[in-house]
Amino acid sequence: MNKNRTAVITGATSGIGAAFARILAQQGYDLLITGRRKEKICAFADELMAKYGVTVKVSIVELSDDSQLERLIEEIRALPDVSLLINNAGFGKAGFVAGDVDRHLQMLRVHVFAAVRLTQSVVGRMIAAEQGAIINVASVAAFFPMPGSVTYSATKRFLVTFTEALHTELMTHGIHMQVLCPGMTRTDFHGKMGKEGQDIENRYPLGWMSPDKVAELSLKRLDSHRVVYVPGVMNKFLVRIVSKMPRCLYYPLVSRMRT
Ligand SMILES: NC(=O)c1ccc[n+]([C@@H]2O[C@H](COP(=O)([O-])OP(=O)(O)OC[C@H]3O[C@@H](n4cnc5c(N)ncnc54)[C@H](OP(=O)(O)O)[C@@H]3O)[C@@H](O)[C@H]2O)c1
């Protein structure tokens, strides 16, 4: 049991964030979880409190909104402890050229600005406590720049570099950093982009995982020195192949693909 430990998880209404919340509640962590679908996340918090006897606070936050983000930071400051921060909230948006630019800028705010701001708000406290951990949820898309995933891949790549660089600043302070890079995961993510589950699984058949498995593996690897963590054998294999592939072969190969 982790008595008096608190974890903050953004985007825990469903999917990977909810899976993290369930495992950590089971381990005895108190939680502060965020989301926007109020009814769903409040019912989830009630379920976790009843089942595991922990305290679960809910913050309804649109993370692309500065004032709501600041309110969340105040709520985090008021917590007696922050042992673990998981910057997980995120969404996909296909299409760049003809797309709605505001949605791409919103993605920058959620994936990049909010993660930087929240990390910065807890890190001083973790250094003072000489313990703590931060998981930034990126994606294998960070390693696969491709059509239909322009801003998404770029923001997730930012998280990889940000986490690795911060690790080099924090590694002597007892703080564990991880950038989690899942591949295809069965969550609400694809449905929100208007994609039917079976359709997308047929188009991209490789490496699908459950959010529970992704969160479980991530937490198991958190204490190791593996800062960039890609869960799943197939996802690891794909990242390795793509990273080694000459760009003159890679670009033509992916140019006709769409996520
Ligand atoms: N599913 C995949 O295949 C996959 C693969 C690689 C990486 N990921 C990453 O995994 C993370 C979790 O996604 P998921 O797959 O678990 O999807 P999900 O089930 O849709 O969960 C996404 C969470 O993020 C929250 N969120 C999204 N946009 C937000 C915003 N503007 N402001 C505040 N909260 C926001 C959602 O809140 P509400 O639902 O309450 O609005 C929800 O709680 C994301 O960062 C995603 O990029 C997913």
The ligand as an SDF file (V2000), in Angstrom:
LIG
                    3D

 48 52  0  0  0  0  0  0  0  0999 V2000
   -5.8380    5.0230  -28.1830 N   0  0  0  0  0  0  0  0  0  0  0  0
   -4.7150    4.9700  -28.8690 C   0  0  0  0  0  0  0  0  0  0  0  0
   -4.6230    4.2110  -29.8720 O   0  0  0  0  0  0  0  0  0  0  0  0
   -3.5210    5.7700  -28.4340 C   0  0  0  0  0  0  0  0  0  0  0  0
   -2.2640    5.4330  -28.9790 C   0  0  0  0  0  0  0  0  0  0  0  0
   -1.1530    6.1630  -28.5820 C   0  0  0  0  0  0  0  0  0  0  0  0
   -1.2700    7.1940  -27.6830 C   0  0  0  0  0  0  0  0  0  0  0  0
   -2.5090    7.5170  -27.1750 N   0  0  0  0  0  0  0  0  0  0  0  0
   -2.5640    8.6350  -26.2380 C   0  0  0  0  0  0  0  0  0  0  0  0
   -3.0950    8.1720  -25.0090 O   0  0  0  0  0  0  0  0  0  0  0  0
   -3.6620    9.2670  -24.2850 C   0  0  0  0  0  0  0  0  0  0  0  0
   -5.0090    8.8430  -23.7340 C   0  0  0  0  0  0  0  0  0  0  0  0
   -5.9030    8.6220  -24.8230 O   0  0  0  0  0  0  0  0  0  0  0  0
   -6.9180    7.3960  -24.8610 P   0  0  0  0  0  0  0  0  0  0  0  0
   -6.5400    6.5550  -26.0100 O   0  0  0  0  0  0  0  0  0  0  0  0
   -7.0640    6.7760  -23.5360 O   0  0  0  0  0  0  0  0  0  0  0  0
   -8.2510    8.1650  -25.3210 O   0  0  0  0  0  0  0  0  0  0  0  0
   -9.6140    8.5430  -24.5400 P   0  0  0  0  0  0  0  0  0  0  0  0
  -10.2540    7.3180  -24.0170 O   0  0  0  0  0  0  0  0  0  0  0  0
  -10.3510    9.3680  -25.5310 O   0  0  0  0  0  0  0  0  0  0  0  0
   -9.1250    9.4450  -23.3250 O   0  0  0  0  0  0  0  0  0  0  0  0
   -8.6270   10.7340  -23.5420 C   0  0  0  0  0  0  0  0  0  0  0  0
   -8.7480   11.5470  -22.2720 C   0  0  0  0  0  0  0  0  0  0  0  0
   -8.2000   12.8620  -22.5090 O   0  0  0  0  0  0  0  0  0  0  0  0
   -9.1720   13.8420  -22.1500 C   0  0  0  0  0  0  0  0  0  0  0  0
   -9.0620   15.0000  -23.0400 N   0  0  0  0  0  0  0  0  0  0  0  0
   -9.0140   15.0170  -24.3950 C   0  0  0  0  0  0  0  0  0  0  0  0
   -8.9680   16.2690  -24.8500 N   0  0  0  0  0  0  0  0  0  0  0  0
   -8.9730   17.0830  -23.7720 C   0  0  0  0  0  0  0  0  0  0  0  0
   -8.9560   18.4970  -23.5890 C   0  0  0  0  0  0  0  0  0  0  0  0
   -8.9280   19.3430  -24.6350 N   0  0  0  0  0  0  0  0  0  0  0  0
   -8.9870   18.9990  -22.3320 N   0  0  0  0  0  0  0  0  0  0  0  0
   -9.0460   18.1590  -21.2780 C   0  0  0  0  0  0  0  0  0  0  0  0
   -9.0660   16.8230  -21.3600 N   0  0  0  0  0  0  0  0  0  0  0  0
   -9.0390   16.2880  -22.6080 C   0  0  0  0  0  0  0  0  0  0  0  0
  -10.5130   13.1470  -22.3290 C   0  0  0  0  0  0  0  0  0  0  0  0
  -11.4990   13.8040  -21.5500 O   0  0  0  0  0  0  0  0  0  0  0  0
  -13.0810   13.6690  -21.8780 P   0  0  0  0  0  0  0  0  0  0  0  0
  -13.2550   12.3660  -22.6010 O   0  0  0  0  0  0  0  0  0  0  0  0
  -13.7290   13.6910  -20.5430 O   0  0  0  0  0  0  0  0  0  0  0  0
  -13.4110   14.8270  -22.7460 O   0  0  0  0  0  0  0  0  0  0  0  0
  -10.2000   11.7480  -21.8400 C   0  0  0  0  0  0  0  0  0  0  0  0
  -10.2800   11.6910  -20.4440 O   0  0  0  0  0  0  0  0  0  0  0  0
   -3.7190   10.4430  -25.2800 C   0  0  0  0  0  0  0  0  0  0  0  0
   -2.6830   11.3480  -24.9970 O   0  0  0  0  0  0  0  0  0  0  0  0
   -3.4810    9.7810  -26.6400 C   0  0  0  0  0  0  0  0  0  0  0  0
   -2.8620   10.6680  -27.5500 O   0  0  0  0  0  0  0  0  0  0  0  0
   -3.6260    6.8330  -27.5300 C   0  0  0  0  0  0  0  0  0  0  0  0
  1  2  1  0
  2  3  2  0
  2  4  1  0
  4  5  1  0
  4 48  2  0
  5  6  2  0
  6  7  1  0
  7  8  2  0
  8  9  1  0
  8 48  1  0
  9 10  1  0
  9 46  1  0
 10 11  1  0
 11 12  1  0
 11 44  1  0
 12 13  1  0
 13 14  1  0
 14 15  2  0
 14 16  1  0
 14 17  1  0
 17 18  1  0
 18 19  2  0
 18 20  1  0
 18 21  1  0
 21 22  1  0
 22 23  1  0
 23 24  1  0
 23 42  1  0
 24 25  1  0
 25 26  1  0
 25 36  1  0
 26 27  1  0
 26 35  1  0
 27 28  2  0
 28 29  1  0
 29 30  1  0
 29 35  2  0
 30 31  1  0
 30 32  2  0
 32 33  1  0
 33 34  2  0
 34 35  1  0
 36 37  1  0
 36 42  1  0
 37 38  1  0
 38 39  2  0
 38 40  1  0
 38 41  1  0
 42 43  1  0
 44 45  1  0
 44 46  1  0
 46 47  1  0
M  CHG  2   8   1  16  -1
M  END
$$$$
